[in-house]
Amino acid sequence: LDWLRFMHTPNDYRVSHNIFQPARFFASAGILNIQTLTPLFTKGKKTNIAGAFKTGSWGLINPSLLLEQQFNKTWSMSANGEWMSSDGHYPYTLHYGNAAEDLSSREKRKNTDVQTFRAEAGLYGNFSDKEQWRLKAYYFQSSRGLPKATTFYNDHSTQHLWDKNTFIQSQYKKEFSRQWVFQTSAKWNWSYQRYLDPDTKNSLKKTENSYYQQEYYLSASVLYRLLSNLSFSLSTDGSINTMNADLANFVHPTRYSWLTAFAGKYVNDWLTISASALATVINEDVKKGGSAGNHRKLTPYVSAAFKPFRHEEFRVRFFYKDIFRLASFNDLYYEEVGNTQLKPEKAKQYNIGLTYNKNVCSFLPYLSVTVDAYYNKVTDKIIAYPTKNLAVWSMKNLGEVDIKGIDATGSLSLQPWDKIRINLSGNYTYQRALDVTPPDPNTYESTYKHQIAYTPRVSASGQAGVETPWINLSYSFLFSGKRYALGQNIAENRLDSYSDHSISANRDFQIRKITTYFSVEVLNLMDKNYEIVKYFPMPGRSVRATIKIRY
């Protein structure tokens, strides 16, 4: 994340009322908007160079390099790349039973090596404040071992996964007048994945599958400001997705998608209202076997935010959204994962919340609080659960799921002295996600009104940081309540709650035109091999050090 520009989270106030976006964004339950860093140049400087080197526990080596060049006032470019390697042989405790008196042994995780390489380049054309063009090329490849579930007296694991991904995308935006704004984007995406299990008990004595996917995507959006406080948008996206594999009876699917969204927004000093309707048309063809079928769907969305007090940044917000999600090619057609019988997931989302922001005083320059309560009614929810390793999961539908929850966030900044700042933030979630599919009388063990798998009732996170002229210190924690590995909420399936604590220290130095940054992190400070997925222990305590130099 070294070269990211900004992120938007799904509950961000600005995102929920953004109507000028591609149609596929209207189809998402939440939007995480990530943009790479746009080059910025100080006066008289046309070249920026930055390099970083990260190292740490379990053989971590991670160098990276960034180059930015300004050609003239209109054109600039950037290129960056990184390589990462780690053996991942972290220690863990293997328990031979669940009772306190049962034996245990200290082992090391095997087949956990990871190597990745990433490179990307961007070309930026800033023709004016009202017209911009972007072009980006990206390449990524990885090779990783797949450690299997921890089992008694057998730590042999040889499965391996190779990935490659490359894409080229372009975006153009032009504001023709105060009333009319147009943007368009195009993308070509190619991905490859190879899975190898050399210990399969079959005639070939191995399982080896390779998959190839391509996507061709085109989007166009227009924004029309009818009045200073009333605007409308029309967005349309088209995409073609294909998938091929080296399997004898592979179905070779092709999916044609067309999404069109019409949206409107009204804004005044105390009220913001936005609404949209999304039309989805999906046609899917296969050369043999079963497919996900063709689909037509119209899904509405409406949101409102009220600001009852003129001089206070306090808002009451509400939204309702229909979601229609078709299973991905991976979910449907992967040899050991896919399920061609998966139905599309349909959800109705209701949310009501409060937001408050204030600059209280010089001692408390920033305070922000949000609280949201939500209810989701989901039909044919698509869920996944692991089988023999972290690459091989099984997919299935849950007929009906009721999700009720509360999200609360808070953040504040304290300025006790002129050059010292303290930042505090936290998040809390309570989520009751119950399988309410009518029980089958022929099934011995029912999951009716049980919490769905791998979904904790309670989760939380927090951060604390101190900024000084000499050093910056930070602390973060993550907490997850108990979960269940399967839909039946019984003791045998229960996973204990866990918490993860980390600390870091960093400082940067400016020597003439060179900025140097040092940081040291201690991750999982309490050295707990907690399990996010059952029988797959996470790494314990580790140390990571980073140096960055920017010219």
C-alpha positions in Angstrom: 0.0 0.0 0.0 3.0 2.3 -0.3 1.9 4.1 -3.4 -1.9 4.4 -2.8 -3.6 7.8 -3.0 -6.7 7.2 -0.9 -9.4 4.7 0.1 -13.1 5.1 0.6 -15.0 2.7 2.9 -18.5 1.5 2.3 -20.1 3.7 5.1 -18.2 6.8 4.0 -20.8 9.7 3.7 -19.3 10.9 0.4 -19.5 7.5 -1.3 -23.2 6.7 -0.4 -24.3 9.8 -2.3 -21.9 9.6 -5.3 -24.1 9.2 -8.4 -21.3 9.8 -11.0 -19.6 6.4 -11.1 -19.6 3.3 -13.3 -22.7 1.2 -13.3 -21.0 -1.8 -11.7 -20.4 0.3 -8.6 -24.1 0.6 -8.1 -24.3 -3.2 -8.0 -21.9 -3.5 -5.1 -23.0 -3.9 -1.5 -20.2 -1.6 -0.4 -17.5 0.3 -2.3 -13.8 0.2 -1.5 -12.3 2.8 -3.8 -8.5 2.5 -4.2 -6.5 4.8 -6.4 -2.8 4.7 -7.0 -0.7 7.8 -6.3 -0.9 10.6 -8.9 2.5 12.2 -9.3 3.0 15.5 -7.6 6.1 17.6 -8.3 7.5 20.6 -6.3 8.4 23.7 -8.1 11.5 23.3 -10.3 11.6 19.5 -9.9 10.5 17.1 -12.6 11.8 13.7 -11.3 10.8 11.8 -8.1 12.7 8.7 -7.1 11.8 6.5 -4.1 13.0 3.1 -2.9 12.1 0.9 0.0 13.5 -2.2 1.6 11.5 -4.3 4.1 12.8 -7.3 6.0 11.6 -9.3 8.9 10.9 -12.7 10.5 10.7 -15.9 8.6 12.9 -14.8 5.7 10.9 -11.8 4.7 12.7 -9.8 1.9 10.7 -7.0 0.2 12.4 -4.4 -2.0 10.4 -1.8 -4.0 11.2 1.1 -6.3 9.2 4.1 -7.6 10.0 6.5 -10.4 7.9 9.6 -11.4 8.7 11.9 -14.3 7.0 15.1 -15.4 7.5 15.8 -19.2 5.7 19.1 -19.3 2.7 20.8 -17.7 0.3 18.3 -19.3 2.1 15.0 -19.3 3.6 12.9 -16.5 4.3 9.2 -15.8 5.0 6.9 -13.0 6.4 3.4 -12.7 6.9 1.2 -9.6 7.6 -2.4 -8.8 8.3 -4.7 -5.9 9.5 -8.2 -5.2 8.7 -10.2 -2.0 9.9 -13.5 -0.7 9.3 -15.3 2.6 9.7 -18.9 3.7 6.9 -18.6 6.3 8.3 -21.4 8.5 6.7 -20.0 11.7 6.4 -22.1 14.9 3.1 -23.2 16.3 1.8 -25.6 19.0 0.1 -28.8 17.9 -2.4 -30.0 20.5 -3.2 -33.8 20.5 -6.7 -33.4 21.9 -8.9 -30.7 23.4 -8.5 -31.5 27.1 -6.0 -29.5 29.2 -4.0 -32.7 30.1 -3.6 -33.8 26.5 -0.2 -33.8 25.0 1.1 -31.1 22.7 4.3 -30.5 20.7 6.0 -27.5 19.2 6.1 -27.7 15.4 7.0 -25.5 12.4 4.6 -24.7 9.6 5.7 -26.3 6.3 5.0 -25.6 2.7 4.5 -21.9 3.5 6.9 -20.3 1.0 5.7 -17.2 -0.9 7.3 -15.3 -3.7 5.5 -12.4 -5.5 6.5 -9.8 -8.1 4.4 -6.7 -9.1 5.1 -4.0 -11.6 2.9 -1.2 -12.8 3.2 2.0 -14.9 0.9 4.9 -15.4 0.6 7.8 -17.9 -1.2 10.9 -16.9 -2.6 13.6 -19.1 -3.9 16.7 -17.3 -5.1 18.9 -20.2 -6.9 21.3 -17.8 -8.8 21.4 -14.6 -11.8 20.1 -16.5 -10.2 17.4 -18.7 -8.0 14.5 -17.6 -6.8 11.1 -19.0 -5.2 8.2 -17.3 -3.6 5.0 -18.6 -2.3 2.2 -16.4 -0.6 -1.1 -17.1 -0.2 -3.7 -14.3 1.5 -7.1 -13.9 1.5 -9.5 -10.9 2.7 -13.0 -10.4 3.0 -15.2 -7.3 4.1 -18.7 -6.3 3.0 -20.0 -3.0 2.9 -23.2 -1.0 -0.4 -24.3 0.4 -0.1 -25.6 4.0 -2.7 -28.1 4.8 -4.8 -28.4 8.0 -2.7 -29.3 11.0 -3.2 -33.0 11.8 -1.7 -35.4 14.3 1.7 -37.0 13.3 1.5 -35.9 9.7 2.9 -32.5 8.7 3.5 -33.5 5.0 2.2 -30.9 2.6 3.1 -30.4 -1.1 0.2 -28.5 -2.7 1.3 -25.4 -4.7 -0.4 -22.5 -6.4 0.9 -20.2 -9.1 -0.9 -17.0 -10.2 -0.4 -14.4 -12.9 -2.5 -11.3 -13.6 -2.1 -8.5 -16.0 -4.4 -5.7 -17.1 -4.4 -2.4 -19.0 -7.0 0.2 -18.2 -7.7 3.7 -19.3 -10.0 6.5 -18.0 -11.0 9.8 -19.5 -13.0 12.6 -17.9 -14.2 15.9 -19.3 -16.4 18.7 -17.9 -17.9 20.3 -21.0 -19.7 22.9 -19.0 -21.1 23.5 -15.5 -24.0 21.3 -16.4 -22.5 18.4 -18.4 -19.7 16.1 -17.3 -18.6 12.9 -19.1 -16.3 10.0 -18.2 -15.4 6.8 -19.8 -13.1 3.9 -18.9 -12.0 0.7 -20.6 -10.1 -2.3 -19.3 -8.6 -5.6 -20.5 -7.8 -8.1 -17.8 -6.0 -11.5 -18.1 -5.4 -14.0 -15.3 -3.8 -17.4 -15.0 -3.9 -19.9 -12.1 -2.1 -23.3 -11.8 -2.9 -25.7 -9.0 -0.7 -28.7 -8.2 -1.3 -31.5 -5.7 1.4 -34.2 -6.4 0.0 -36.6 -3.7 -3.4 -37.3 -5.2 -4.4 -40.9 -5.1 -5.4 -41.3 -8.7 -4.0 -43.0 -11.9 -1.8 -39.9 -12.6 -0.7 -39.7 -9.0 -1.3 -36.0 -9.0 -3.9 -33.3 -9.6 -2.8 -30.5 -11.9 -5.2 -27.8 -13.2 -4.5 -24.6 -15.1 -7.2 -21.9 -15.6 -7.2 -18.9 -17.9 -9.6 -16.0 -17.6 -10.1 -12.8 -19.7 -12.3 -9.8 -19.3 -13.1 -7.0 -21.8 -14.8 -4.1 -20.0 -16.1 -0.7 -21.3 -18.0 1.9 -19.2 -19.4 5.4 -19.9 -21.1 7.8 -17.6 -22.7 11.3 -18.0 -23.6 13.7 -15.3 -26.2 16.5 -15.8 -26.7 19.3 -13.3 -30.2 20.5 -13.9 -30.0 23.0 -11.0 -27.3 23.9 -8.6 -28.7 21.4 -6.1 -30.3 18.9 -8.4 -28.3 16.5 -10.7 -28.8 13.3 -12.6 -26.5 10.6 -14.0 -26.7 7.8 -16.6 -24.1 5.1 -16.6 -23.8 2.0 -18.7 -21.2 -0.8 -18.5 -20.6 -3.8 -20.9 -18.2 -6.7 -20.3 -17.3 -10.0 -21.7 -15.8 -12.7 -19.5 -14.2 -16.0 -20.7 -12.7 -18.9 -18.9 -10.6 -21.8 -20.2 -8.9 -24.7 -18.6 -6.7 -27.7 -19.5 -9.4 -30.1 -18.4 -10.9 -32.7 -20.7 -14.6 -31.9 -20.0 -14.3 -28.3 -19.1 -17.4 -26.2 -19.9 -15.5 -23.1 -21.4 -18.0 -20.5 -20.2 -18.5 -17.0 -21.7 -20.5 -14.4 -19.8 -22.0 -11.2 -21.5 -22.9 -8.5 -18.9 -24.7 -5.3 -19.5 -25.5 -2.9 -16.6 -27.3 0.4 -16.9 -27.9 2.8 -13.9 -30.0 5.9 -13.8 -29.5 8.1 -10.7 -30.5 11.4 -9.2 -29.4 13.5 -6.3 -30.8 16.6 -4.5 -28.8 18.6 -2.0 -29.5 21.6 0.2 -28.2 22.9 3.5 -30.0 20.3 5.6 -30.9 17.5 3.3 -29.2 15.2 0.8 -31.3 12.6 -1.1 -30.1 10.2 -3.8 -31.8 7.4 -5.6 -30.9 5.0 -8.4 -32.2 2.1 -10.4 -29.9 -0.5 -11.9 -30.8 -2.8 -14.8 -28.7 -6.0 -15.0 -28.7 -8.2 -18.1 -26.6 -11.4 -17.9 -26.2 -14.0 -20.7 -24.0 -17.0 -20.1 -23.0 -19.6 -22.6 -21.1 -22.9 -22.2 -19.8 -25.3 -24.7 -20.8 -28.3 -22.7 -22.5 -29.1 -19.3 -24.5 -26.7 -17.1 -24.1 -23.0 -16.7 -25.3 -20.2 -14.3 -28.0 -19.3 -16.9 -29.3 -16.0 -18.1 -30.6 -13.3 -15.8 -32.6 -10.0 -15.9 -32.9 -7.9 -12.8 -33.9 -4.3 -11.8 -32.6 -3.2 -8.4 -33.4 0.1 -6.7 -31.4 2.2 -4.2 -32.4 5.2 -2.1 -30.5 7.1 0.6 -31.1 10.2 2.6 -29.0 12.3 5.1 -30.6 14.9 7.3 -28.6 17.8 9.0 -31.0 19.1 11.6 -28.6 21.7 13.1 -27.2 24.5 11.0 -23.9 24.9 12.9 -23.2 21.3 13.9 -21.9 18.5 11.6 -24.5 16.1 12.9 -26.4 13.9 10.4 -29.0 11.2 10.5 -28.7 8.9 7.5 -30.7 6.1 5.9 -30.4 3.9 2.9 -32.2 1.0 1.3 -30.6 -1.1 -1.4 -31.4 -4.2 -3.4 -28.4 -6.3 -4.3 -28.2 -9.0 -7.0 -24.9 -10.9 -7.1 -24.1 -13.6 -9.6 -21.5 -16.3 -8.6 -18.1 -15.7 -10.1 -16.5 -18.1 -12.6 -14.2 -19.4 -9.8 -17.3 -20.2 -7.7 -19.0 -22.0 -10.5 -16.4 -23.8 -12.6 -13.2 -24.5 -10.7 -12.6 -28.2 -10.7 -12.5 -28.9 -7.0 -14.2 -25.7 -5.8 -16.9 -24.9 -8.3 -20.6 -25.6 -8.1 -22.6 -25.0 -11.3 -25.8 -25.3 -9.3 -25.1 -22.0 -7.4 -28.0 -19.6 -7.6 -27.5 -15.8 -7.7 -27.4 -14.1 -4.3 -30.2 -11.6 -3.6 -30.3 -9.2 -0.7 -32.4 -6.4 0.6 -30.3 -4.0 2.8 -31.7 -1.5 5.3 -29.5 0.9 7.2 -30.1 3.8 9.6 -27.3 5.7 11.3 -25.9 8.8 12.9 -22.7 10.7 12.1 -21.1 13.6 14.1 -17.9 15.5 13.4 -16.6 18.5 15.3 -13.5 20.6 15.8 -14.0 21.1 19.6 -11.1 23.3 20.5 -7.3 23.6 20.1 -6.8 20.7 22.5 -9.3 18.5 20.7 -9.1 19.6 17.0 -10.9 16.5 15.6 -13.8 14.3 16.9 -15.8 11.9 14.8 -18.4 9.4 15.8 -20.7 7.1 13.6 -23.3 4.6 14.7 -25.2 2.5 12.2 -27.9 -0.2 12.7 -28.7 -2.5 9.7 -30.8 -5.4 8.6 -30.1 -7.5 5.6 -32.5 -10.1 4.2 -30.5 -12.4 2.0 -31.8 -15.2 -0.3 -29.5 -17.9 -1.6 -26.5 -16.5 0.1 -23.2 -17.7 -1.4 -20.8 -19.0 1.2 -17.5 -20.8 1.1 -15.7 -23.0 3.6 -12.2 -24.6 3.3 -11.6 -28.3 2.7 -8.1 -29.7 2.4 -6.1 -26.4 2.1 -6.6 -22.7 1.8 -6.9 -22.8 -2.0 -9.6 -25.5 -2.1 -12.9 -24.3 -0.7 -16.4 -25.6 -1.3 -19.2 -23.3 -2.4 -22.9 -23.5 -1.6 -26.1 -21.5 -1.2 -27.9 -20.9 2.1 -31.6 -20.5 1.3 -32.4 -17.6 3.6 -30.2 -15.6 6.0 -31.2 -12.8 8.3 -28.5 -10.4 9.3 -29.0 -7.8 12.0 -26.1 -5.7 13.3 -24.7 -2.5 14.7 -21.5 -0.8 13.5 -19.9 1.9 15.6 -16.8 3.9 14.9 -15.0 6.7 16.7 -11.9 8.7 16.2 -10.3 11.8 17.8 -7.1 13.8 17.8 -5.6 15.5 20.8 -3.1 18.3 20.7 -1.7 18.7 24.2 1.3 20.6 23.0 2.1 22.5 19.8 4.2 19.8 18.1 2.7 16.7 19.8 -0.5 15.0 18.6 -2.3 11.9 19.8 -4.7 10.1 17.5 -7.2 7.5 18.7 -9.7 5.5 16.7 -11.8 2.4 17.1 -14.5 0.2 15.5 -17.0 -2.1 17.0 -19.4 -4.5 15.2 -22.2 -6.7 16.6 -23.6 -8.9 13.9 -26.3 -11.6 14.2 -26.3 -13.5 11.0 -28.7 -16.4 11.2 -29.5 -19.2 8.8 -33.3 -19.1 8.7 -33.8 -21.6 5.8 -36.8 -23.7 6.7 -35.4 -26.9 8.2 -35.6 -30.2 6.2 -37.4 -32.8 8.3 -35.2 -35.5 6.7 -32.0 -33.8 7.9 -30.8 -35.1 11.3 -28.9 -32.0 12.3 -30.5 -28.7 11.5 -28.8 -25.3 11.2 -32.1 -23.3 11.6 -31.5 -20.0 13.4 -27.8 -20.8 13.9 -25.1 -18.3 13.3 -23.6 -18.9 9.8 -20.1 -20.3 9.5 -17.0 -18.1 10.1 -19.1 -15.0 11.2 -18.4 -13.7 14.7 -21.2 -12.0 16.7 -18.7 -9.5 18.0 -15.6 -7.9 16.4 -13.6 -4.8 17.1 -10.4 -3.0 16.3 -8.6 0.0 17.6 -5.6 2.2 16.9 -3.6 4.7 19.0 -0.8 6.9 17.8 1.5 9.6 19.1 3.2 12.0 16.7 6.2 14.0 18.0 9.1 15.8 16.3 11.4 13.0 17.4 9.5 9.8 16.9 6.1 8.5 16.0 4.6 5.6 18.0 1.5 3.5 17.3 -0.4 0.6 18.7 -3.2 -1.4 17.1 -5.4 -4.3 18.1 -7.9 -6.6 16.4 -10.5 -8.7 18.2 -12.9 -11.4 16.9 -15.4 -13.2 19.0 -16.1 -16.9 18.8 -17.1 -18.4 15.5 -18.2 -21.7 14.1 -16.5 -23.6 11.4 -19.7 -25.1 10.1 -23.4 -24.1 10.2 -24.2 -26.1 13.3 -23.4 -24.1 16.4 -22.1 -27.0 18.5 -19.0 -27.3 20.7 -17.1 -29.4 18.1 -17.4 -26.7 15.5 -16.6 -23.7 17.8 -13.5 -21.6 17.2 -12.3 -19.5 20.2 -12.2 -15.8 20.1 -8.9 -14.1 19.5 -7.1 -10.8 19.6 -4.1 -9.5 17.8 -1.9 -6.7 19.2 0.8 -4.8 17.3 3.1 -1.9 18.0 5.4 0.2 15.7 7.8 3.1 15.8 8.9 5.3 12.9 10.7 8.5 12.1 11.8 10.4 9.0 14.8 12.6 8.4 15.2 15.4 5.8 18.8 15.9 4.5 18.8 18.4 1.7 16.6 16.9 -1.0 16.6 13.4 0.4 13.9 12.2 2.8 14.7 9.0 4.8 12.1 7.0 6.7 12.7 4.2 9.2 10.1 2.0 10.9 10.1 -1.0 13.1 7.0 -3.1 13.8 6.2 -5.9 16.2 3.2 -7.9 14.9 1.1 -10.2 17.1 2.8 -9.0 20.2 1.2 -11.6 22.5 2.6 -14.4 20.2 -0.8 -16.3 19.9 -1.3 -18.8 17.1 -4.9 -18.1 16.8 -7.1 -19.7 14.1 -9.1 -17.6 11.7 -9.9 -20.8 9.8 -10.1 -24.0 11.8 -6.9 -26.1 11.9 -5.0 -23.4 10.1 -2.9 -21.6 12.8 -1.8 -18.1 12.1 1.8 -16.9 12.7 2.9 -15.8 16.2 5.0 -12.8 17.0 7.1 -11.4 14.2 9.3 -8.3 13.7 9.4 -6.2 10.5 11.8 -3.3 9.7 11.4 -0.9 6.8 13.6 1.8 5.3 12.4 4.2 2.6 14.4 6.8 0.7 12.8 9.5 -1.4 14.5 12.0 -3.6 
